[in-house]
Amino acid sequence: MQPNNINEIISARRSIYPREFTGTVLDEHVISTLLHNANQAPNHHSNYPWRFVVITGDKLAEWLQKAAEIYRTETLPEKFRQEKLDKITGNIGRISHAIAIVMHRDENAKTVETEDICAIACGVQNMYLSLHQFEHAGGYWSTGLGTYSPAMKSYLGLEDGEKLMGYFILGHVDVKRTEGHKKDFRKFTRYL
Ligand SMILES: Cc1cc2nc3c(=O)[nH]c(=O)nc-3n(C[C@H](O)[C@H](O)[C@H](O)COP(=O)(O)O)c2cc1C
């Protein structure tokens, strides 16, 4: 039984990872619902600072191979781990869709960059919370897989003024994890 109270939905939201995915492809309705809801997020001057690039089907293997190549060629030798490289290509056949999250800033933007980053994060949280309604769909925000590499920016066809903010990685799960171990908010809050 899924909780249906907003507080419970927020508390039950979890990042669900590719190692938990079954490999079954999600219905496009799941993806369009998430994108619709991301687009409802608050954004300063209503400037819609987000762009999304959906990666699915045959493109998934190509994209993961590109991420693996970037890891292999751009990681310092002392930081390189073969298991990490194998993990990237091991995601082929597990991930259903990856949504590249892109920040788009106009040359004459009225907003400051921080505001656009915040707006995009609000949109990503909308995607996370939207997953609640789909019993077998899970996902998480990843800033791995070549997020900060110019080679990935070029592979995804981003423009000069655009920046890759990571991906929302999605897959089918049999049973969705919901338990969390969050610290008490009072630890991070004070009244002036
Ligand atoms: C901006 C951002 C980037 C993240 N990047 C990664 C990532 O690259 N790899 C990963 O495993 N998790 C990533 N996460 C997910 C966090 O690890 C996750 O939110 C955290 O472990 C708490 O788990 P929960 O989301 O289930 O509460 C990212 C989360 C955020 C907000």
The ligand as a Tripos MOL2 file, in Angstrom:
@<TRIPOS>MOLECULE
LIG
   31    33     1     0     0
SMALL
NO_CHARGES

@<TRIPOS>ATOM
      1 C1         22.3880   17.2650   -7.2960 C.3       1 LIG1
      2 C2         22.4020   15.7920   -6.9540 C.ar      1 LIG1
      3 C3         23.2940   14.9610   -7.5710 C.ar      1 LIG1
      4 C4         23.3370   13.5950   -7.2880 C.ar      1 LIG1
      5 N1         24.2250   12.7840   -7.9500 N.ar      1 LIG1
      6 C5         24.2940   11.4870   -7.6390 C.ar      1 LIG1
      7 C6         25.2350   10.6530   -8.2930 C.ar      1 LIG1
      8 O1         25.9870   11.0880   -9.1680 O.2       1 LIG1
      9 N2         25.2850    9.3590   -7.9440 N.ar      1 LIG1
     10 C7         24.4510    8.8270   -6.9760 C.ar      1 LIG1
     11 O2         24.5440    7.6380   -6.6790 O.2       1 LIG1
     12 N3         23.5180    9.5920   -6.3650 N.ar      1 LIG1
     13 C8         23.4250   10.9050   -6.6690 C.ar      1 LIG1
     14 N4         22.4720   11.7020   -6.0590 N.ar      1 LIG1
     15 C9         21.4730   11.0900   -5.1630 C.3       1 LIG1
     16 C10        21.9010   11.1920   -3.7060 C.3       1 LIG1
     17 O3         22.9850   10.3400   -3.4930 O.3       1 LIG1
     18 C11        20.7050   10.8110   -2.8250 C.3       1 LIG1
     19 O4         19.7200   11.8240   -2.9480 O.3       1 LIG1
     20 C12        21.1120   10.6560   -1.3720 C.3       1 LIG1
     21 O5         21.8890    9.4900   -1.2010 O.3       1 LIG1
     22 C13        19.9090   10.5620   -0.4230 C.3       1 LIG1
     23 O6         19.0860    9.4820   -0.7850 O.3       1 LIG1
     24 P1         17.5260    9.7020   -1.0780 P.3       1 LIG1
     25 O7         17.4350   10.5120   -2.3500 O.co2     1 LIG1
     26 O8         16.9480    8.3140   -1.2220 O.co2     1 LIG1
     27 O9         16.9370   10.4370    0.0780 O.co2     1 LIG1
     28 C14        22.4350   13.0540   -6.3290 C.ar      1 LIG1
     29 C15        21.5200   13.9150   -5.6850 C.ar      1 LIG1
     30 C16        21.5110   15.2700   -5.9840 C.ar      1 LIG1
     31 C17        20.5240   16.1700   -5.2820 C.3       1 LIG1
@<TRIPOS>BOND
     1     1     2 1
     2     2     3 ar
     3     2    30 ar
     4     3     4 ar
     5     4     5 ar
     6     4    28 ar
     7     5     6 ar
     8     6     7 ar
     9     6    13 1
    10     7     8 2
    11     7     9 ar
    12     9    10 ar
    13    10    11 2
    14    10    12 ar
    15    12    13 ar
    16    13    14 ar
    17    14    15 1
    18    14    28 ar
    19    15    16 1
    20    16    17 1
    21    16    18 1
    22    18    19 1
    23    18    20 1
    24    20    21 1
    25    20    22 1
    26    22    23 1
    27    23    24 1
    28    24    25 2
    29    24    26 1
    30    24    27 1
    31    28    29 ar
    32    29    30 ar
    33    30    31 1
@<TRIPOS>SUBSTRUCTURE
     1 LIG1         1 GROUP 0 **** ****
